Amino acid sequence: MTSTKKQLTGYICAILSAVIYGCMPIMAKYVYAEGVNALTLAFLRNALALPSLALFALAQQKTLACPRKRLLPLALPALFGGVLTPVLLFGSYTFIASGIATTFHFVYPCLVLLIGIVFLRKKFSGITLGSVILCFAGIALFFDPSQALDPVGTTLALGSAVAFAVYVVLLSRFQNEQFSGFLFCFYFALWSSVILFFICICKIFAV
């Protein structure tokens, strides 16, 4: 595949992922109507993807083997990206409109920048600063002053943004040269499923 075709494929995949992500709040509402909670939905979101991801990984890399020294470090990105982010975001849908919650969630690029500046001592350019300002301006356009915001829902949505920002930073520092894309996604979903499974079990026994 030529570089131009790879770039075009990347753009198409990015657009499709954005469309699917945008449909997530609608689907979550339908699932909630059936009595499913945020924890269960996040677990199913990861667990049900495992068979497909395994097949794609086998087709791409011919194996599901993973070096042990790479497997354990993947648990931390999975905790923030596959567990905390969806649980907090899905949980916020119960308290505030899903569109508003998802809008709050998308402050995460700004948070990634702040984490990089404060904790990783990274410098930013004028273009980056302009992008942050435009990001906040875009979010402000979605805000309706006449609509009351539940503090719990707002906190959960913003918490999902923080969790996802930490995930992005962790992922950028993760040594994944021995992973294909699908193999990485498979173990990411596997770790997320395992963590969520035990959280769900603990919640059942705690009731």
Disulfide bonds with the S-S distance in Angstrom:
none
